[in-house]
Amino acid sequence: MRQFTVHAAKTNLSKLIEAALAGEEIVIAKGSTPVVRLVPVAKCAFKVGLLEGRLGRGPDFFEPMEEGDLELWEGSR
C-alpha cells in the first residue's frame, strides 16, 4: 500500500491511476489520516442482445389489428 497526500495525489494523478490499474493499492490522505482508496472500476459484463434469436418472435405492435379485436379495443361492441 502506497499513501499520498492530497497535494501529491493531485500532482501525480495520472501516475497513480496507472498504478491502481496495475493492481497497486493507492491511499490518499489528508495530512496523515487516510481518507480514500484509489481503485479501478470493475468492467461490466452486460451485453446488449444476449438472448437474440433464442426467445422467438414477439408480437409486432405495428401490425394492424384484426377488425374484431379492434372493435373490442375501442369498445364499440
C-alpha positions in Angstrom: 0.0 0.0 0.0 1.3 3.4 -1.0 -0.1 6.5 0.7 0.0 10.0 -0.8 -1.2 13.4 0.5 -3.9 15.2 -1.4 -1.4 17.6 -2.9 0.9 14.8 -4.0 -2.1 12.9 -5.5 -3.2 16.0 -7.5 0.3 16.5 -8.8 0.7 12.8 -9.8 -2.8 11.7 -10.5 -2.2 10.1 -13.9 0.7 8.0 -12.5 -1.4 7.0 -9.5 -4.3 5.9 -11.9 -1.8 3.8 -13.8 -0.5 2.2 -10.6 -4.1 1.4 -9.4 -4.9 -0.1 -12.8 -1.7 -2.3 -12.4 -3.1 -3.6 -9.1 -1.3 -1.4 -6.6 -3.3 -0.2 -3.6 -3.2 3.6 -3.5 -4.4 5.6 -0.5 -4.9 9.3 -0.4 -4.6 11.0 3.0 -5.4 14.4 4.5 -2.3 15.0 6.5 -1.5 11.7 8.0 -5.1 10.4 8.1 -6.1 8.1 5.2 -9.4 9.2 3.7 -9.9 7.4 0.3 -8.5 4.5 -1.7 -8.0 4.7 -5.5 -9.3 1.5 -7.1 -10.1 0.7 -10.8 -13.8 0.5 -11.8 -14.9 -3.1 -12.4 -15.7 -3.7 -16.1 -19.3 -4.6 -16.7 -20.1 -7.9 -18.3 -23.5 -6.7 -19.5 -24.1 -7.4 -23.2 -27.0 -6.0 -25.2 -28.7 -8.6 -27.3 -27.5 -11.5 -25.2 -30.7 -13.6 -25.9 -31.1 -12.5 -29.5 -32.5 -15.4 -31.6 -33.3 -17.5 -28.5 -36.7 -16.2 -27.5 -38.6 -16.5 -30.7 -40.6 -13.8 -32.4 -42.6 -11.5 -30.2 -45.7 -9.6 -31.2 -45.4 -6.8 -33.8 -47.2 -3.9 -32.2 -47.2 -2.0 -35.5 -49.2 -4.6 -37.4 -52.9 -3.7 -38.0 -55.3 -5.4 -35.6 -58.0 -7.7 -36.8 -61.4 -6.0 -37.1 -62.9 -7.9 -34.2 -60.0 -7.2 -31.9 -60.0 -3.5 -32.9 -63.7 -3.2 -32.0 -63.1 -4.8 -28.6 -60.2 -2.5 -28.0 -62.2 0.6 -28.9 -65.2 -0.5 -27.0 -67.6 -0.2 -30.0 -69.0 -3.7 -29.5 
